[in-house]
């Protein structure tokens, strides 16, 4: 008899919605934001994004013109998720794909756009662009990127002075939620390391639990529904039951042998100590019976048991 498993459509839709929400949350985490736990500050460059288009940046005497966007791709291009483009006359190309992972270099935030077109003078390399964000509270609005320099028409540097690059202090409750609050000195870094290790341990535990559960439940369902010709019953329906039982029996025998060895060693040591105590007692009895001094006692043979 053929076995068919039909899952209701609403269950599949619910699972798909949950998966999409998890993927969206993972993608949104850390996008164009950065938390500096050492300085108890946060950075958020999302206000600089232009969904409808990027920022036009002239290349001055290089003859290039650039279009830069942050926290979102440039629209209107066949290549998807382009972060920086260049144009020179009738020609144009891609300097780098979109990147939303910020890095703090000293007091400046940086975004690196890599994997652009091949470099004209060095075809084995790919063009890239680095945007350095500088905190400037006096700059009106969001500021504007400025071209700084280029190297071999391969690496391009931009600077962006903007109030959005200024650090925002983290409140006490936010710091406790993020786990970034540190004590003075080295104790704070130790707490952060322990919290990071704990989080990694929790992730590893959950991963092992999920994989183990899928392995056991999947094996049981297979042996119970599809592998009916084996006539497995009870605990025998577990996946690879004979293998795991053999490993358990072997481990049990090794444990019993190790325990026997430990008990034998303990008995041997205890027996030797008992023999020494008996010899000392015999020596004391001879001393009391014959009232001999130490030199004469040494001349009497003592038979050790």
Rosetta silent file (secondary structure, phi, psi, omega in degrees, C-alpha in Angstrom):
SEQUENCE: XXXXXXXXXXXXXXXXXXXXXXXXXXXXXXXXXXXXXXXXXXXXXXXXXXXXXXXXXXXXXXXXXXXXXXXXXXXXXXXXXXXXXXXXXXXXXXXXXXXXXXXXXXXXXXXXXXXXXXXXXXXXXXXXXXXXXXXXXXXXXXXXXXXXXXXXXXXXXXXXXXXXXXXXXXXXXXXXXXXXXXXXXXXXXXXXXXXXXXXXXXXXXXXXXXXXXXXXXXXXXXXXXXXXXXXXXXXXXXXXXXXXXXXXXXXXXXXXXXXXXXXXXXXXXXXXXXXXXXXXXXXXXXXXXXXXXXXXXXXXXXXXX
SCORE:     score description
SCORE:     0.000 S_00000001
   1 L     0.000  127.151 -179.757    0.000    0.000    0.000 S_00000001
   2 L   -73.775  141.275 -179.074    1.457    3.346   -1.006 S_00000001
   3 L  -106.775  128.379  178.535    1.841    5.891    1.737 S_00000001
   4 L  -124.042  131.737  178.704    1.001    9.517    1.095 S_00000001
   5 L  -111.139  113.158 -179.988    1.583   12.337    3.524 S_00000001
   6 L  -106.477  121.073  178.855   -0.561   15.395    2.858 S_00000001
   7 L  -101.264  129.548 -179.693    0.259   18.563    4.751 S_00000001
   8 L   -56.666  146.945 -178.305   -2.491   21.228    4.861 S_00000001
   9 H   -63.004  -36.021 -178.788   -1.813   24.326    2.797 S_00000001
  10 H   -66.893  -30.673  176.340   -2.324   26.626    5.777 S_00000001
  11 H   -68.315  -42.975  177.636    0.425   24.787    7.684 S_00000001
  12 H   -62.840  -40.025  178.236    2.821   25.252    4.773 S_00000001
  13 H   -64.461  -39.947  178.984    1.931   28.935    4.547 S_00000001
  14 H   -64.618  -42.778  178.183    2.515   29.395    8.275 S_00000001
  15 H   -64.376  -41.046  178.637    5.909   27.691    8.066 S_00000001
  16 H   -64.085  -40.949  178.515    6.876   29.790    5.042 S_00000001
  17 H   -64.414  -40.738  178.828    5.844   33.016    6.796 S_00000001
  18 H   -64.722  -41.454  178.613    7.851   32.097    9.884 S_00000001
  19 H   -64.227  -42.194  178.925   10.918   31.303    7.770 S_00000001
  20 H   -64.547  -37.771  178.828   10.644   34.577    5.864 S_00000001
  21 H   -66.253  -38.381  177.629   10.335   36.555    9.100 S_00000001
  22 H   -65.872  -42.410  178.547   13.445   34.883   10.491 S_00000001
  23 H   -64.442  -39.313  178.878   15.390   35.616    7.319 S_00000001
  24 H   -65.888  -40.038  178.660   14.232   39.240    7.331 S_00000001
  25 H   -65.141  -40.105  179.413   15.237   39.679   10.971 S_00000001
  26 H   -66.907  -36.994  179.663   18.658   38.185   10.297 S_00000001
  27 H   -71.192  -33.948 -177.554   19.161   40.435    7.271 S_00000001
  28 H   -76.857  -23.492 -176.087   18.072   43.572    9.136 S_00000001
  29 L   -66.906  123.423  176.697   20.330   42.962   12.130 S_00000001
  30 L    78.844    8.376 -178.723   23.383   45.185   11.924 S_00000001
  31 L   -75.852  112.802  178.816   22.372   46.804    8.592 S_00000001
  32 L    58.117   23.141  174.715   24.089   50.206    8.435 S_00000001
  33 E  -127.919  154.663 -179.782   24.278   50.272   12.231 S_00000001
  34 E  -148.545  136.505  178.361   27.214   49.768   14.554 S_00000001
  35 E  -114.982  120.057  177.067   27.479   49.431   18.341 S_00000001
  36 E   -98.617   97.493 -177.125   30.739   50.404   20.028 S_00000001
  37 L   -68.866  -25.699 -179.847   30.579   48.631   23.389 S_00000001
  38 L   -68.054  -37.573 -178.463   33.912   50.130   24.486 S_00000001
  39 L  -102.703    2.792  179.926   32.593   53.685   24.214 S_00000001
  40 L    54.192   52.585 -177.197   28.955   52.820   24.971 S_00000001
  41 E  -140.514  155.740  177.765   27.829   54.414   21.715 S_00000001
  42 E  -123.457  151.880  175.978   25.757   53.532   18.662 S_00000001
  43 E  -127.286  140.880 -178.781   25.988   54.611   15.033 S_00000001
  44 E  -142.992  111.441 -179.105   23.135   54.583   12.528 S_00000001
  45 L  -102.373    9.141 -179.044   23.645   55.592    8.885 S_00000001
  46 H   -61.681  -30.262  176.514   20.222   54.527    7.643 S_00000001
  47 H   -63.123  -14.918 -178.974   19.011   58.162    7.356 S_00000001
  48 H   -82.319  -10.238 -175.690   21.586   58.629    4.560 S_00000001
  49 L   -69.672  143.906  174.450   19.901   56.128    2.231 S_00000001
  50 L  -122.923   94.999 -177.357   18.179   57.375   -0.920 S_00000001
  51 L   -60.189  -32.785 -177.444   15.777   54.686   -2.139 S_00000001
  52 L   -84.634   -7.128 -178.181   14.939   56.610   -5.320 S_00000001
  53 L   166.536  166.234 -177.078   18.539   57.281   -6.323 S_00000001
  54 L   -98.012 -163.087 -179.697   22.041   57.875   -5.040 S_00000001
  55 E  -102.377  129.891  176.973   24.327   60.861   -4.565 S_00000001
  56 E   -83.101  127.176 -177.149   26.113   62.345   -7.597 S_00000001
  57 E  -126.233  117.465  177.589   29.804   62.916   -6.851 S_00000001
  58 E   -75.534  145.388  179.095   32.101   64.694   -9.345 S_00000001
  59 L   -94.090    9.622  177.213   35.603   63.301   -9.798 S_00000001
  60 H    58.584 -125.770 -172.490   37.122   66.743  -10.471 S_00000001
  61 H   -76.751   -1.469  179.482   40.215   66.523  -12.716 S_00000001
  62 H   -79.003  -19.601 -176.688   39.953   62.739  -13.173 S_00000001
  63 L    84.574   -0.238  179.879   37.095   63.065  -15.628 S_00000001
  64 L   -92.525  151.573  166.615   35.015   60.584  -13.656 S_00000001
  65 E  -126.539  140.740 -174.070   31.570   61.091  -12.223 S_00000001
  66 E  -122.809  154.048  171.802   30.303   58.777   -9.513 S_00000001
  67 E  -126.786  119.827 -173.363   26.948   57.769   -8.084 S_00000001
  68 E  -121.141  139.953  171.883   27.056   56.578   -4.487 S_00000001
  69 L  -139.334  151.554  178.141   24.345   55.179   -2.256 S_00000001
  70 L  -125.681  149.995  176.288   24.425   53.738    1.248 S_00000001
  71 L    61.760   19.221  178.434   22.105   51.300    3.020 S_00000001
  72 L  -179.446  151.285 -178.338   20.405   50.515   -0.284 S_00000001
  73 L   -76.775  163.696  174.583   21.224   49.650   -3.912 S_00000001
  74 L   -79.684  129.808 -179.983   21.286   52.071   -6.801 S_00000001
  75 L   -83.373  164.470  172.183   18.077   51.833   -8.850 S_00000001
  76 L    80.855   19.167  178.210   17.774   51.761  -12.599 S_00000001
  77 L  -125.466  148.385 -179.591   20.676   49.404  -13.375 S_00000001
  78 L   -66.195  -36.566  178.659   20.624   45.903  -14.773 S_00000001
  79 L   -74.697  128.615 -175.966   23.135   44.714  -12.189 S_00000001
  80 L   -82.242  146.494  174.011   21.393   44.089   -8.901 S_00000001
  81 L    58.957   47.954  174.173   22.591   45.522   -5.574 S_00000001
  82 E   -88.348  132.153 -179.137   25.111   47.977   -6.977 S_00000001
  83 E   -99.047  -37.333 -178.450   26.432   50.412   -4.360 S_00000001
  84 E  -138.705  133.341  176.157   28.775   52.688   -6.366 S_00000001
  85 E  -125.534  155.577  176.573   28.934   53.347  -10.113 S_00000001
  86 E  -124.359  154.091  175.648   31.273   55.394  -12.262 S_00000001
  87 E  -143.290  144.481  179.810   30.803   57.140  -15.591 S_00000001
  88 E  -149.316  100.243 -173.805   33.256   58.775  -17.958 S_00000001
  89 L    69.552 -125.561  179.124   31.862   60.145  -21.137 S_00000001
  90 L   -90.313   -2.520 -176.462   29.770   57.436  -22.765 S_00000001
  91 E  -101.779  156.826  178.600   31.339   54.667  -20.696 S_00000001
  92 E  -162.381  168.028 -179.191   30.388   53.489  -17.238 S_00000001
  93 E  -170.902 -172.917 -176.512   30.765   50.610  -14.833 S_00000001
  94 E  -108.732  127.847  174.601   30.468   49.321  -11.316 S_00000001
  95 E   -85.798  -31.068 -178.797   32.945   50.204   -8.579 S_00000001
  96 E  -175.517  154.911  177.717   31.435   47.877   -5.988 S_00000001
  97 E   -84.330  164.939 -176.025   28.360   46.007   -4.855 S_00000001
  98 L   -62.908  138.036  175.840   26.210   47.100   -1.942 S_00000001
  99 L  -140.043  132.507 -178.185   27.607   46.563    1.541 S_00000001
 100 L  -118.039   12.716 -179.974   25.861   47.487    4.796 S_00000001
 101 L   -94.691  114.409 -177.983   28.462   46.264    7.300 S_00000001
 102 L   -87.004  150.032  174.134   30.127   49.186    9.043 S_00000001
 103 E  -131.047  142.437 -179.952   33.629   49.162   10.513 S_00000001
 104 E  -101.711  116.424  177.722   35.078   51.628   12.999 S_00000001
 105 E  -112.334   96.869 -174.815   38.608   52.807   12.172 S_00000001
 106 L    69.640 -115.136  177.479   39.676   55.076   14.996 S_00000001
 107 L  -104.788    8.627 -175.553   36.993   57.769   15.116 S_00000001
 108 E  -117.367  140.286  171.609   35.716   57.151   11.579 S_00000001
 109 E   -88.799  143.623  179.672   33.151   54.734   10.230 S_00000001
 110 E  -131.591  146.288  171.954   33.968   53.070    6.919 S_00000001
 111 E  -124.308  130.570 -179.528   31.998   51.178    4.285 S_00000001
 112 E  -111.769  123.659  176.210   33.844   49.090    1.700 S_00000001
 113 E  -105.712  112.802 -176.457   32.245   48.337   -1.671 S_00000001
 114 L  -116.028 -177.358  176.444   34.130   45.487   -3.373 S_00000001
 115 E    60.823   44.128  174.332   33.736   43.131   -6.356 S_00000001
 116 L   -84.013 -157.277  177.806   33.374   45.859   -8.982 S_00000001
 117 L   -69.897  166.930  177.236   34.503   45.673  -12.597 S_00000001
 118 E   -66.593  141.198  179.882   37.990   44.520  -13.532 S_00000001
 119 L   -68.456  134.778 -176.815   40.658   47.185  -13.057 S_00000001
 120 L   -60.825  -41.176 -176.843   41.760   48.630  -16.455 S_00000001
 121 L   -90.454  -19.274  179.808   45.478   48.557  -15.646 S_00000001
 122 L  -132.482   81.540 -173.772   45.386   45.446  -13.427 S_00000001
 123 L   -61.898  -21.050  179.965   42.806   43.032  -14.887 S_00000001
 124 L   -75.210   -9.865  179.063   43.519   40.444  -12.202 S_00000001
 125 L  -108.749  160.966  178.623   42.064   42.833   -9.591 S_00000001
 126 E  -110.839  144.479  178.762   38.524   44.134   -9.131 S_00000001
 127 L   -67.642  149.912 -179.687   37.588   47.770   -8.640 S_00000001
 128 E  -150.315  163.060  179.241   36.499   48.836   -5.158 S_00000001
 129 E  -139.620  142.472  177.866   35.483   51.934   -3.241 S_00000001
 130 E  -123.085  125.332  177.850   35.863   52.944    0.397 S_00000001
 131 E  -108.087  122.649  179.081   33.613   55.583    1.956 S_00000001
 132 E  -105.469  123.977 -177.634   34.883   57.158    5.178 S_00000001
 133 E  -100.768  129.467 -177.280   32.242   58.851    7.346 S_00000001
 134 E  -116.419  132.389  178.279   33.313   61.762    9.558 S_00000001
 135 E   -70.464  123.041  179.288   31.227   63.130   12.409 S_00000001
 136 L  -144.920   99.801 -178.132   30.370   66.774   11.714 S_00000001
 137 L   -70.825  -20.723 -177.885   27.587   68.321   13.784 S_00000001
 138 L   -85.405   -8.271 -179.382   27.859   71.619   11.894 S_00000001
 139 L   -73.729  131.971 -179.352   27.068   70.047    8.533 S_00000001
 140 L   -76.208  139.720  178.162   23.574   70.939    7.325 S_00000001
 141 L    65.966 -140.083 -179.457   21.223   68.072    6.587 S_00000001
 142 L   -95.498   -1.796 -177.444   22.814   64.714    5.875 S_00000001
 143 L    78.130 -168.619 -175.873   25.878   66.117    4.150 S_00000001
 144 E  -154.158  138.613  177.809   27.266   64.867    0.859 S_00000001
 145 E   -69.361  149.597 -178.321   30.018   62.429   -0.178 S_00000001
 146 E  -130.404  135.386  176.236   33.186   63.905   -1.690 S_00000001
 147 E   -72.454  135.220 -176.676   35.733   62.198   -3.943 S_00000001
 148 E  -110.893  -55.123 -175.614   39.194   62.130   -2.330 S_00000001
 149 E  -163.591  167.244  174.737   41.603   60.023   -4.367 S_00000001
 150 E  -141.746  158.015  179.031   42.067   56.991   -6.596 S_00000001
 151 E  -130.046  116.378  175.520   44.827   54.470   -7.164 S_00000001
 152 L    54.245   31.384 -177.857   45.542   52.968  -10.606 S_00000001
 153 L    53.226   31.201 -175.860   41.870   53.386  -11.550 S_00000001
 154 L  -125.217  -43.360  179.885   41.255   50.457   -9.206 S_00000001
 155 E  -118.095  130.197 -176.092   40.706   51.757   -5.677 S_00000001
 156 E  -123.456  138.034 -177.753   38.656   54.901   -5.039 S_00000001
 157 E  -114.489  136.942  176.713   38.363   56.852   -1.801 S_00000001
 158 E  -131.292  151.693  175.745   35.421   59.002   -0.690 S_00000001
 159 E  -127.274  141.402 -176.149   34.789   61.070    2.431 S_00000001
 160 E  -134.648  107.107  176.446   31.389   61.931    3.864 S_00000001
 161 E   -91.419  120.310 -173.267   31.061   64.544    6.591 S_00000001
 162 E  -156.567  147.320  174.199   27.647   64.161    8.196 S_00000001
 163 H   -66.389  -20.651 -179.608   25.918   64.405   11.590 S_00000001
 164 H   -66.715  -19.773  179.975   24.668   60.846   11.056 S_00000001
 165 H   -86.816    2.753  179.710   28.226   59.585   11.674 S_00000001
 166 L   -82.409  140.577 -178.580   28.279   61.042   15.192 S_00000001
 167 L   -69.986  144.452  176.573   28.023   58.522   18.051 S_00000001
 168 E  -111.803  121.547 -178.771   24.814   58.346   20.065 S_00000001
 169 E   -60.319  143.311  177.706   25.278   57.371   23.741 S_00000001
 170 L   -88.332  130.694  176.533   23.589   54.155   24.789 S_00000001
 171 L   -69.691  162.372 -175.235   21.154   54.451   27.665 S_00000001
 172 H   -61.451  -42.741 -178.796   21.625   52.214   30.697 S_00000001
 173 H   -69.146  -36.380  177.662   18.626   50.015   29.918 S_00000001
 174 H   -67.605  -37.972  179.481   19.650   49.655   26.269 S_00000001
 175 H   -64.035  -38.834  179.020   23.170   48.753   27.280 S_00000001
 176 H   -68.013  -36.067  178.005   21.903   46.029   29.599 S_00000001
 177 H   -68.150  -38.858 -179.871   19.705   44.610   26.855 S_00000001
 178 H   -77.675  -13.951 -178.018   22.581   44.556   24.376 S_00000001
 179 L    71.796   21.701 -177.026   24.930   43.058   26.943 S_00000001
 180 L  -100.734    0.720 -178.954   27.457   45.743   26.129 S_00000001
 181 L   -75.026  124.768 -176.382   27.724   47.390   29.534 S_00000001
 182 L  -118.985  153.010  173.834   31.223   46.815   30.885 S_00000001
 183 L   -81.668  168.154 -178.296   32.863   47.468   34.216 S_00000001
 184 L   -66.994  140.458  175.340   35.925   49.697   34.504 S_00000001
 185 L    80.071 -149.980 -174.000   39.179   48.207   33.293 S_00000001
 186 H   -76.268  -19.365 -178.688   39.720   44.644   32.250 S_00000001
 187 H   -62.819  -34.543  179.914   36.734   43.282   34.165 S_00000001
 188 H   -65.927  -44.887  178.804   34.374   44.709   31.549 S_00000001
 189 H   -63.983  -33.851  177.065   36.134   43.006   28.660 S_00000001
 190 H   -65.536  -40.899  177.813   36.087   39.750   30.600 S_00000001
 191 H   -63.497  -42.297  179.068   32.310   40.004   31.110 S_00000001
 192 H   -62.570  -39.800  179.036   31.768   40.676   27.400 S_00000001
 193 H   -65.598  -40.524  179.295   33.909   37.665   26.486 S_00000001
 194 H   -66.141  -38.590  177.879   31.991   35.433   28.892 S_00000001
 195 H   -65.169  -38.659  178.980   28.648   36.649   27.497 S_00000001
 196 H   -66.597  -40.390  177.043   29.849   35.979   23.956 S_00000001
 197 H   -63.962  -39.712  179.189   30.996   32.483   24.926 S_00000001
 198 H   -63.788  -41.332  179.264   27.642   31.850   26.607 S_00000001
 199 H   -65.336  -40.137  177.335   25.755   32.953   23.498 S_00000001
 200 H   -64.083  -39.997  178.054   27.902   30.718   21.301 S_00000001
 201 H   -63.708  -39.731  178.747   27.289   27.823   23.676 S_00000001
 202 H   -65.075  -41.304  178.792   23.536   28.394   23.560 S_00000001
 203 H   -63.519  -42.530  179.465   23.571   28.458   19.752 S_00000001
 204 H   -64.741  -39.874  179.110   25.593   25.245   19.643 S_00000001
 205 H   -63.130  -45.094  179.882   23.229   23.554   22.118 S_00000001
 206 H   -62.925  -41.375 -179.969   20.156   24.548   20.103 S_00000001
 207 H   -63.232  -45.051  179.042   21.780   23.365   16.871 S_00000001
 208 H   -64.246  -40.097 -179.862   22.702   19.979   18.364 S_00000001
 209 H   -64.012  -43.782 -178.814   19.220   19.611   19.883 S_00000001
 210 H   -65.873  -46.423 -179.280   17.474   20.397   16.588 S_00000001
 211 H   -62.943  -43.392  178.888   19.708   18.093   14.535 S_00000001
 212 H   -63.163  -40.565  179.424   19.341   15.282   17.078 S_00000001
 213 H   -64.429  -44.821  178.594   15.570   15.657   17.189 S_00000001
 214 H   -62.626  -40.535 -179.728   15.258   15.588   13.396 S_00000001
 215 H   -63.121  -47.061 -177.190   17.554   12.555   13.225 S_00000001
 216 H   -69.798  -50.160 -178.218   15.617   10.569   15.831 S_00000001
 217 H   -64.589  -40.800  178.473   12.093   11.517   14.723 S_00000001
 218 H   -63.759  -41.624  178.561   12.914   11.084   11.051 S_00000001
 219 H   -65.511  -41.257  179.626   14.442    7.659   11.662 S_00000001
 220 H   -64.936  -44.238  179.328   11.510    6.493   13.765 S_00000001
 221 H   -64.033  -38.489  178.632    8.969    7.664   11.170 S_00000001
 222 H   -63.874  -48.240 -178.925   10.915    5.989    8.382 S_00000001
 223 H   -68.408  -28.337 -176.457   11.160    2.656   10.196 S_00000001
 224 H   -84.461  -32.716 -173.114    7.539    2.820   11.330 S_00000001
 225 H  -105.599  -48.320 -173.455    5.910    3.907    8.063 S_00000001
 226 H   -94.322  -34.097 -175.748    8.175    3.099    5.122 S_00000001
 227 L   -99.050   49.807 -176.714   10.411    0.301    6.410 S_00000001
 228 H   -72.650  -19.290 -178.415    7.585   -1.990    7.521 S_00000001
 229 H   -67.681  -20.762 -179.742    9.201   -5.044    5.926 S_00000001
 230 H   -78.733  -14.606  178.860   11.830   -5.131    8.704 S_00000001
 231 L    55.073   47.887  178.786    9.108   -5.693   11.338 S_00000001
 232 L   -82.731  143.200 -178.340   10.842   -3.458   13.866 S_00000001
 233 L  -134.769  149.375  173.520    9.131   -2.927   17.188 S_00000001
 234 H    59.023 -131.197 -175.866    9.608   -0.664   20.192 S_00000001
 235 H   -68.640  -17.641  179.524   13.097    0.732   20.692 S_00000001
 236 H   -67.240  -13.785  179.726   14.329   -1.093   17.596 S_00000001
 237 H   -77.696   -8.729  176.360   12.618    1.598   15.489 S_00000001
 238 L   -64.373  145.908 -178.856   15.298    4.115   16.444 S_00000001
 239 L   -65.217  134.107  178.782   17.633    4.939   13.522 S_00000001
 240 L    55.279   44.816 -175.355   20.755    2.751   13.416 S_00000001
 241 H   -59.858  -44.689 -177.389   19.634    0.973   16.572 S_00000001
 242 H   -64.062  -38.466  178.632   22.132   -1.889   16.233 S_00000001
 243 H   -62.792  -49.811 -178.089   25.043    0.502   15.728 S_00000001
 244 H   -66.781  -34.209  177.802   24.196    2.605   18.786 S_00000001
 245 H   -66.827  -40.192  176.822   23.535   -0.517   20.873 S_00000001
 246 H   -62.753  -41.613  177.786   26.930   -1.911   19.889 S_00000001
 247 H   -63.667  -40.716  179.610   28.618    1.366   20.843 S_00000001
 248 H   -63.690  -44.247 -179.819   26.768    1.373   24.177 S_00000001
 249 H   -63.708  -43.648  179.299   27.761   -2.221   24.971 S_00000001
 250 H   -63.148  -43.021  178.802   31.404   -1.561   24.060 S_00000001
 251 H   -64.385  -37.475  178.797   31.484    1.618   26.167 S_00000001
 252 H   -63.804  -43.436  179.335   29.885   -0.274   29.056 S_00000001
 253 H   -64.440  -41.758  177.823   32.523   -2.998   28.892 S_00000001
 254 H   -62.630  -41.437  178.515   35.312   -0.451   28.784 S_00000001
 255 H   -64.310  -41.490  178.980   33.813    1.346   31.795 S_00000001
 256 H   -64.760  -42.577  178.656   33.473   -1.884   33.769 S_00000001
 257 H   -63.326  -41.347  178.400   37.064   -2.860   32.975 S_00000001
 258 H   -64.567  -40.903  177.978   38.323    0.568   33.999 S_00000001
 259 H   -64.109  -41.303  177.570   36.347    0.403   37.262 S_00000001
 260 H   -61.532  -40.265  177.876   37.734   -3.068   38.006 S_00000001
 261 H   -63.376  -41.218  178.710   41.249   -1.779   37.443 S_00000001
 262 H   -64.656  -45.944  179.692   40.709    1.147   39.790 S_00000001
 263 H   -63.646  -37.668  177.780   39.247   -1.087   42.523 S_00000001
 264 H   -63.248  -43.428  178.609   42.124   -3.561   42.108 S_00000001
 265 H   -63.106  -40.181  179.001   44.680   -0.768   42.484 S_00000001
 266 H   -64.824  -42.649  179.147   42.881    0.517   45.589 S_00000001
 267 H   -63.785  -39.301  179.916   42.797   -2.992   47.110 S_00000001
 268 H   -64.652  -43.997  178.958   46.483   -3.494   46.368 S_00000001
 269 H   -65.861  -40.858  179.803   47.469   -0.220   48.012 S_00000001
 270 H   -65.866  -40.057  178.156   45.218   -0.909   51.014 S_00000001
 271 H   -64.061  -39.262  178.094   46.649   -4.423   51.428 S_00000001
 272 H   -65.265  -40.600  178.098   50.221   -3.122   51.378 S_00000001
 273 H   -65.386  -36.651  178.867   49.430   -0.518   54.007 S_00000001
 274 H   -65.257  -40.889  178.680   47.793   -3.198   56.177 S_00000001
 275 H   -62.796  -39.621  178.689   50.915   -5.380   55.938 S_00000001
 276 H   -64.165  -41.923  178.645   53.112   -2.455   56.991 S_00000001
 277 H   -63.625  -37.219  178.553   50.867   -1.761   59.967 S_00000001
 278 H   -65.569  -41.827  178.595   51.031   -5.423   61.003 S_00000001
 279 H   -62.582  -41.057  178.036   54.850   -5.395   60.843 S_00000001
 280 H   -64.829  -39.834  178.524   54.971   -2.276   63.001 S_00000001
 281 H   -64.883  -41.067  178.313   52.646   -3.870   65.552 S_00000001
 282 H   -63.048  -39.186  178.918   54.782   -7.013   65.709 S_00000001
 283 H   -64.134  -40.170  179.178   57.862   -4.888   66.216 S_00000001
 284 H   -67.109  -38.694  179.276   56.234   -3.046   69.123 S_00000001
 285 H   -63.827  -42.256  177.921   55.124   -6.332   70.781 S_00000001
 286 H   -62.377  -38.014 -179.997   58.672   -7.677   70.656 S_00000001
 287 H   -63.730  -41.353 -179.813   59.949   -4.485   72.206 S_00000001
 288 H   -71.237  -37.106 -176.796   57.527   -4.759   75.137 S_00000001
 289 H   -72.550  -43.860 -173.399   58.102   -8.497   75.741 S_00000001
 290 H  -100.039   -6.830  177.210   61.873   -8.512   75.600 S_00000001
 291 L    48.910   54.895 -178.487   62.517   -4.934   76.753 S_00000001
 292 L  -103.225  156.523  175.600   65.331   -4.432   74.272 S_00000001
 293 L   -82.342 -178.806 -173.644   66.921   -1.236   73.129 S_00000001
 294 H   -66.100  -38.352 -177.462   66.882   -0.100   69.545 S_00000001
 295 H   -66.521  -39.826 -179.973   70.198   -1.679   68.577 S_00000001
 296 H   -71.646  -33.740  178.313   69.190   -5.106   69.852 S_00000001
 297 H   -63.387  -36.081 -179.637   65.813   -4.863   68.206 S_00000001
 298 H   -66.871  -22.922 -179.019   67.471   -4.310   64.843 S_00000001
 299 H   -79.684  -17.252 -179.814   69.354   -7.575   65.266 S_00000001
 300 L   -81.452  134.516  178.346   66.099   -9.605   65.535 S_00000001
 301 L   -71.921  135.496  177.506   64.728  -10.832   62.232 S_00000001
 302 L  -112.293  116.686 -179.920   61.318   -9.431   61.374 S_00000001
 303 L   -88.097  117.939  179.266   59.367  -11.562   58.991 S_00000001
 304 L   -83.939  137.241 -178.297   57.217   -9.393   56.771 S_00000001
 305 L   -91.825    0.000    0.000   53.877  -10.819   55.804 S_00000001
